[in-house]
Amino acid sequence: MEAWSKSLERLPPAFHADRGELLRMMRKDAILYQSPTQPILSRDGSTARWMLNSLQVTLTPRGAELAGRCVLELLRRFEGRQIATLGLTAVPIVSSVVLQSAGRYHALLVRQQRKKHGSLKLIEGPIDPNEPTIVIDDSISSGTSMQQACDTLRAAGIRVEGGIFLVRFGWYGGFARMQEQGYHVEAVTDIWTDFIYHMDDEPKPIGNPTKIFPNLQWSEARAPEQLHPATLARLAMREYLTSGLLPRPPLALDQDYPAGGGAWVSLRSLQNIHRRHARDGFWNFPGEQAWPAPEAVLWAALKTAYSLPKHEALALLDDSAIAVTFFTAMEQCSVGELDNDRYGIVVRSLERPGWMGGALPRMPGIRNEWDQYRHARITNAGLVSFEPHVILRHDVIKAVEPGIRWQPTGVPTGAAVSPLTQAECGGLIVARARDIAIARISGGAPRTAPLGDDLLPSGTDSLYVSVHLAGRLRGCFGTVLRRLDEDVTTLVESALQDTRFENPSDLPAPDDVTVTVALLHDRLELGLHSIADIVRRIRYGQHALMVEQDNRFALYLPSVASRYSLPPVAFVEDLLRKAGIAEPPYRWTRFECTTWLADRTGERLVEGSFAPQAPPADLPGLLARLVPLGIGYLLRHQRTDGSFFTRYEPLQDQLYQGIDLPRLAHAAWVLARVSGEWDASAGAATLRTARLLLDSAEGTADGLWLAYPGQDRSVAEMAFTVLALCEMPEATLRACWVPRLAAALWARIDAHGRVHTHADEAVASDAYQDYFSGQLLLALATAVRAGLTAIDEAKLARAFRYYQHRFRNLPRFGQVSWLTQACKAWWQVNPDPCFADLAFEVADWILCFQQNKTGAFLNDHQSDTPGYTTALYLEGLGAAAWLARSSGKQQLHRDYLESCRRGLRFLDGLIIQPRDASLLPNPAMAIGGLRRSVLGSEVCIDFVQHYLAALMEIREAVRVL
């Protein structure tokens, strides 16, 4: 309810005065209690103790006046001037609004059923079909009446903007259901905050359920001073389980521990540290009482002891090792400020008190910050996707009982740098392996000194050597470590003789030899688990995984996931197939893995299946490096008929082809944008693709469309074709086609401003509104600037209003790129601040999802986020940066460009470049491709188109006057 309360706080004092008086009247007169003479029934027929009866107030002169004034103030947040209500209960409120609005609003009455005589109307009143409508009701609980009103109005061709209610029955229910559909909804009061919490016999809110403790009595004795936290927790739990008392807290522990964010106590089996007997504790949120660390341990120990099964609590305590986890004071943050290598997090609902969930850093099954956020928000807190919430982060300090080796997850990455990541260790090993490979191929002797057995740190289990010749995998073998140099030598020789892979006919030159060494360490026996369960116990793409059953076993390095673009379940299933294991039980072992690569340029760490190097630091350097790469990739992947190879697997050298009209048209636009200044040959490529697109044009009964067999006709391909033609120098082609295509696009905007995205409305799901509508508006603005279509002012105004409302009430990642670019394009036609302001609003929203530590954008737009979708958002940010500079907002311009710089540095690591050639069987086809993600090597043609389009937008923003 915090989100709703803060929304009301922004309203003027007069509203709060009217609301206060109205609330006092309703508390006194609008609550109808059950009595022997006054039964109260719920919708399902069950009885209730009381009900809201707002008519007792709104049918009085003062009550109607106050309700109308409060609703009128909330109506200022809406655009429409047409209000409506269903049934009778809100009629006094609606009448009051109309009377006090000085002619601004008129009203409609929606009947529950069509009138059976007279006019036979379902909707009464002066209907304006072009005016957005706001539904007014006295309350919203399940939302059934509101939904019926919306459905009836929509069926009559009326756009419903949202609703206002005198009382909402909490957030989760009808109010949330309306928000989920993109409606703007407001309420004057809330049944819990304003009514129930003020009733003597009704429950009160519990804001932090983790601070509900069992009843206890303090012992007269104080716990000893200077104890280790786990020792104090054990003492306290034993005392509580035997006597029911809790010792008083000592003044100090063995050292200072920060407990401002709370404390938790965990019990794990001494025989199997991965089996947890109990874990409980509490969080301290900002503004709450925070106890000193010694007392915090006692409260957490109390809750943990209480959670143990009573009949075996002491036995489990004796069988357990103990760890106490302390949290530092929590601080609010955005998604982009998360760091799964350091912070734990708590996500709290801002609408439902007590709904919250946490996630520790580096948990099994949680690969990155987005997974951590989803785990806390959805899995543990149980929040729905659109629920307002706050993210709180904290540092984690784990104090494990002395002498116990605890499971390694749930804690931050250690401050000490692993020797395996240092050139003096891992780099030295991979250099030696490459030297041996070159010597064996050439018949010479290695030049490097043998490796000492003491080079590797303790905990290193095994190593795997892969040899690549001219970019093709020659072989891969691994072994448990015995004698380091002998093992490396044996593995190199085995890889060069690996019969599973083709042996090149020509002797490779030394420069064509590349070796990777994967060092497996911190072996962890996980035991028996199902496929679904083991996926949750590994960090996919980071852990090596081994499966065993009887005499069958197999191991996959984490690079297998990215090499073959395998999602987590497929990665595990493929490993089982390799081992020849068809049915459970499956016994699993996981390893941490550090991989090094050595080629002719030197040694470097591998991430996924590639070994990126430091990108340029500044925007000019990034633009100069990446633009030619993107252009080259598109030109090499264009086919002679103007279509493109749609997908490429660079490590397998596997091409896929097909035609997707929207992506094809987008490629034509991108190539047209770069053809003038960057690469003249791109102009000819654009023309080939444009002619292919225009050959697909066909006139139908409902207008002009581009059509391809088996594909749904949409506005997307037409919009991108318009954009491409407007960039091309062929004036005759442009003059012939753009006016016709633009006219068809204008025709797809309805009376409410909504774009009808497809010729077949049955396939036009709401998700397309996030993409195709912005593309259409961008194309029309571009055609207007080219003088090839006239502005339909009414349709433009309605469309802008519609999609502004949609973003503000239902923001989604798909809207970011196209809505901002459309705003920029229309600002170039007419520099109305409204266009720039909406673009800045969208840009500021997406910036909350940009990672501080990588520059990537986390999102639910891509299953293996972060990855190529970062390019989409950079298109939008580039447009916003251009608008910021053009409208005189210099600081905003600098901020957006800095975000673009950081995002491009992330993309640089995913874009295949000459540095990667030693791992590529066909560098000519691969270089310039944008990989899906760190854990996915496949390249789709539209990934490249989007990063090249982003570079064009950013370049314009850098150069804008």
Disulfide bonds with the S-S distance in Angstrom:
none
